[in-house]
Amino acid sequence: MSNSWSKDVTAALAPKGRTLVVTLGSALRADDGAGPFIAGRIKFKNPSFLLIDAGTTPENITHDAINFKPDKIIIIDAASFGGLAGELSVIPLDKINQHTVISTHSFPLSVTFSIVKEDTGAELAVVGVQAKSLDYREGLSPEVEETALKLAQYFNNIGKALT
């Protein structure tokens, strides 16, 4: 894992038992595509890990998320928290609607994931990737792509190490 990741980010990304990773975003909105980009590069082989790319409709994955019975849920989404492009930050669930790219999600993320958290009792961590651009175009900025690749590599490594 990158030494530049804060202790909060490192703790948020740490797996715990059955771990569900949920990526969010739209590949048609520049850096909002970080979630789908990451999801396309994660290959979990361990049944204790599940990846769901929720795209722009996270409310549609609640059933699958609850049925997996995770101990921890890690949500990865593009965000706007005032950091440097590609920087990672842990976003409290009650602040998620203020910092994530709301316009691409059709239902409030805080409501969707509050329901999943309540039904599963899982620990929930939201990690935002600071976006540089949310223009209507495909492709990530170099800064966000670098972070996205590191996140995908991190998840692939933990999936292998724990098998």
TORDRENKOL-486015 format. One record per residue (C-alpha): residue number from 1; residue in one letter; x negated, y, z negated. Coordinates in nm, 2 decimals, padded with zeros to 4 digits. Example, Ala and Ser with C-alpha at 12.3 -4.5 7.8 and 13.67 -1.06 7.14 Angstrom:
// residues 2
+-----+------+--------+--------+--------+
: seq : type :     c1 :     c2 :     c3 :
+-----+------+--------+--------+--------+
:   1 :    A : -01.23 : -00.45 : -00.78 :
:   2 :    S : -01.37 : -00.11 : -00.71 :
+-----+------+--------+--------+--------+
END
This chain:
// residues 163
+-----+------+--------+--------+--------+
: seq : type :     c1 :     c2 :     c3 :
+-----+------+--------+--------+--------+
:   1 :    M :  00.00 :  00.00 :  00.00 :
:   2 :    S : -00.12 :  00.35 :  00.07 :
:   3 :    N : -00.31 :  00.52 : -00.21 :
:   4 :    S : -00.12 :  00.84 : -00.13 :
:   5 :    W :  00.21 :  00.70 : -00.24 :
:   6 :    S :  00.31 :  00.83 : -00.58 :
:   7 :    K :  00.37 :  00.60 : -00.88 :
:   8 :    D :  00.74 :  00.66 : -00.84 :
:   9 :    V :  00.74 :  00.55 : -00.48 :
:  10 :    T :  00.52 :  00.25 : -00.56 :
:  11 :    A :  00.77 :  00.15 : -00.84 :
:  12 :    A :  01.07 :  00.21 : -00.61 :
:  13 :    L :  00.93 : -00.01 : -00.34 :
:  14 :    A :  00.83 : -00.30 : -00.57 :
:  15 :    P :  01.04 : -00.61 : -00.52 :
:  16 :    K :  01.24 : -00.77 : -00.81 :
:  17 :    G :  01.38 : -01.12 : -00.77 :
:  18 :    R :  01.62 : -01.12 : -00.48 :
:  19 :    T :  01.54 : -00.80 : -00.30 :
:  20 :    L :  01.76 : -00.64 : -00.04 :
:  21 :    V :  01.60 : -00.38 :  00.19 :
:  22 :    V :  01.85 : -00.15 :  00.37 :
:  23 :    T :  01.74 :  00.08 :  00.64 :
:  24 :    L :  01.95 :  00.37 :  00.76 :
:  25 :    G :  01.94 :  00.61 :  01.05 :
:  26 :    S :  01.99 :  00.68 :  01.42 :
:  27 :    A :  01.72 :  00.61 :  01.68 :
:  28 :    L :  01.89 :  00.89 :  01.89 :
:  29 :    R :  01.80 :  01.17 :  01.63 :
:  30 :    A :  01.41 :  01.17 :  01.64 :
:  31 :    D :  01.28 :  01.10 :  01.29 :
:  32 :    D :  01.62 :  00.98 :  01.16 :
:  33 :    G :  01.52 :  00.67 :  01.36 :
:  34 :    A :  01.26 :  00.58 :  01.09 :
:  35 :    G :  01.50 :  00.33 :  00.94 :
:  36 :    P :  01.58 :  00.13 :  01.26 :
:  37 :    F :  01.21 :  00.16 :  01.36 :
:  38 :    I :  01.10 :  00.00 :  01.03 :
:  39 :    A :  01.38 : -00.26 :  01.05 :
:  40 :    G :  01.26 : -00.37 :  01.39 :
:  41 :    R :  00.92 : -00.45 :  01.25 :
:  42 :    I :  01.00 : -00.64 :  00.93 :
:  43 :    K :  01.00 : -01.02 :  00.95 :
:  44 :    F :  01.10 : -01.17 :  00.61 :
:  45 :    K :  01.05 : -01.54 :  00.59 :
:  46 :    N :  01.12 : -01.57 :  00.22 :
:  47 :    P :  01.49 : -01.63 :  00.13 :
:  48 :    S :  01.45 : -01.40 : -00.17 :
:  49 :    F :  01.43 : -01.11 :  00.07 :
:  50 :    L :  01.70 : -00.98 :  00.30 :
:  51 :    L :  01.68 : -00.69 :  00.55 :
:  52 :    I :  01.99 : -00.51 :  00.67 :
:  53 :    D :  01.96 : -00.23 :  00.92 :
:  54 :    A :  02.28 : -00.04 :  00.85 :
:  55 :    G :  02.22 :  00.22 :  01.12 :
:  56 :    T :  02.47 :  00.51 :  01.07 :
:  57 :    T :  02.74 :  00.31 :  00.91 :
:  58 :    P :  02.61 :  00.18 :  00.57 :
:  59 :    E :  02.97 :  00.13 :  00.45 :
:  60 :    N :  02.99 : -00.17 :  00.69 :
:  61 :    I :  02.72 : -00.37 :  00.51 :
:  62 :    T :  02.87 : -00.36 :  00.16 :
:  63 :    H :  03.02 : -00.71 :  00.19 :
:  64 :    D :  02.69 : -00.86 :  00.31 :
:  65 :    A :  02.49 : -00.67 :  00.04 :
:  66 :    I :  02.72 : -00.79 : -00.24 :
:  67 :    N :  02.72 : -01.15 : -00.12 :
:  68 :    F :  02.34 : -01.16 : -00.12 :
:  69 :    K :  02.36 : -01.09 : -00.50 :
:  70 :    P :  02.04 : -00.89 : -00.51 :
:  71 :    D :  01.85 : -00.80 : -00.82 :
:  72 :    K :  01.71 : -00.50 : -00.64 :
:  73 :    I :  01.82 : -00.29 : -00.35 :
:  74 :    I :  01.57 : -00.06 : -00.17 :
:  75 :    I :  01.72 :  00.19 :  00.07 :
:  76 :    I :  01.50 :  00.36 :  00.33 :
:  77 :    D :  01.63 :  00.66 :  00.51 :
:  78 :    A :  01.50 :  00.98 :  00.67 :
:  79 :    A :  01.54 :  01.27 :  00.43 :
:  80 :    S :  01.50 :  01.64 :  00.39 :
:  81 :    F :  01.35 :  01.72 :  00.05 :
:  82 :    G :  01.10 :  01.99 :  00.15 :
:  83 :    G :  00.79 :  01.76 :  00.17 :
:  84 :    L :  00.54 :  01.72 :  00.44 :
:  85 :    A :  00.65 :  01.52 :  00.75 :
:  86 :    G :  00.61 :  01.15 :  00.68 :
:  87 :    E :  00.59 :  01.20 :  00.30 :
:  88 :    L :  00.78 :  00.96 :  00.08 :
:  89 :    S :  01.00 :  01.05 : -00.21 :
:  90 :    V :  01.23 :  00.87 : -00.45 :
:  91 :    I :  01.58 :  01.02 : -00.43 :
:  92 :    P :  01.82 :  00.97 : -00.72 :
:  93 :    L :  02.15 :  00.81 : -00.61 :
:  94 :    D :  02.34 :  01.12 : -00.73 :
:  95 :    K :  02.13 :  01.34 : -00.51 :
:  96 :    I :  02.13 :  01.12 : -00.20 :
:  97 :    N :  02.40 :  01.32 : -00.02 :
:  98 :    Q :  02.19 :  01.64 : -00.06 :
:  99 :    H :  01.86 :  01.50 :  00.07 :
: 100 :    T :  01.94 :  01.23 :  00.33 :
: 101 :    V :  02.05 :  01.30 :  00.69 :
: 102 :    I :  02.42 :  01.33 :  00.61 :
: 103 :    S :  02.54 :  01.41 :  00.95 :
: 104 :    T :  02.45 :  01.07 :  01.09 :
: 105 :    H :  02.63 :  00.88 :  00.82 :
: 106 :    S :  03.01 :  00.85 :  00.85 :
: 107 :    F :  03.08 :  00.79 :  00.47 :
: 108 :    P :  02.90 :  00.93 :  00.16 :
: 109 :    L :  02.60 :  00.72 :  00.08 :
: 110 :    S :  02.64 :  00.78 : -00.29 :
: 111 :    V :  02.98 :  00.62 : -00.28 :
: 112 :    T :  02.88 :  00.32 : -00.07 :
: 113 :    F :  02.58 :  00.23 : -00.27 :
: 114 :    S :  02.75 :  00.30 : -00.61 :
: 115 :    I :  03.00 :  00.03 : -00.52 :
: 116 :    V :  02.73 : -00.22 : -00.42 :
: 117 :    K :  02.53 : -00.14 : -00.74 :
: 118 :    E :  02.83 : -00.17 : -00.96 :
: 119 :    D :  02.94 : -00.50 : -00.80 :
: 120 :    T :  02.59 : -00.66 : -00.81 :
: 121 :    G :  02.43 : -00.50 : -01.12 :
: 122 :    A :  02.12 : -00.46 : -00.90 :
: 123 :    E :  01.85 : -00.20 : -00.96 :
: 124 :    L :  01.88 :  00.06 : -00.68 :
: 125 :    A :  01.60 :  00.26 : -00.53 :
: 126 :    V :  01.64 :  00.52 : -00.26 :
: 127 :    V :  01.32 :  00.61 : -00.07 :
: 128 :    G :  01.33 :  00.90 :  00.17 :
: 129 :    V :  01.09 :  00.97 :  00.45 :
: 130 :    Q :  01.05 :  01.34 :  00.51 :
: 131 :    A :  01.17 :  01.41 :  00.87 :
: 132 :    K :  00.98 :  01.65 :  01.09 :
: 133 :    S :  01.25 :  01.67 :  01.36 :
: 134 :    L :  01.62 :  01.56 :  01.38 :
: 135 :    D :  01.66 :  01.67 :  01.74 :
: 136 :    Y :  01.87 :  01.46 :  01.97 :
: 137 :    R :  01.60 :  01.26 :  02.12 :
: 138 :    E :  01.44 :  00.92 :  02.09 :
: 139 :    G :  01.10 :  00.86 :  01.93 :
: 140 :    L :  00.95 :  00.95 :  01.59 :
: 141 :    S :  00.71 :  01.23 :  01.52 :
: 142 :    P :  00.35 :  01.09 :  01.47 :
: 143 :    E :  00.36 :  01.16 :  01.10 :
: 144 :    V :  00.69 :  00.97 :  01.04 :
: 145 :    E :  00.58 :  00.69 :  01.27 :
: 146 :    E :  00.26 :  00.64 :  01.07 :
: 147 :    T :  00.45 :  00.62 :  00.75 :
: 148 :    A :  00.71 :  00.39 :  00.90 :
: 149 :    L :  00.44 :  00.15 :  01.02 :
: 150 :    K :  00.29 :  00.15 :  00.67 :
: 151 :    L :  00.63 :  00.07 :  00.52 :
: 152 :    A :  00.69 : -00.22 :  00.76 :
: 153 :    Q :  00.35 : -00.36 :  00.69 :
: 154 :    Y :  00.40 : -00.33 :  00.32 :
: 155 :    F :  00.73 : -00.52 :  00.33 :
: 156 :    N :  00.58 : -00.79 :  00.56 :
: 157 :    N :  00.29 : -00.83 :  00.32 :
: 158 :    I :  00.51 : -00.87 :  00.01 :
: 159 :    G :  00.74 : -01.11 :  00.19 :
: 160 :    K :  00.44 : -01.33 :  00.27 :
: 161 :    A :  00.27 : -01.30 : -00.08 :
: 162 :    L :  00.58 : -01.41 : -00.26 :
: 163 :    T :  00.66 : -01.71 : -00.04 :
+-----+------+--------+--------+--------+
END
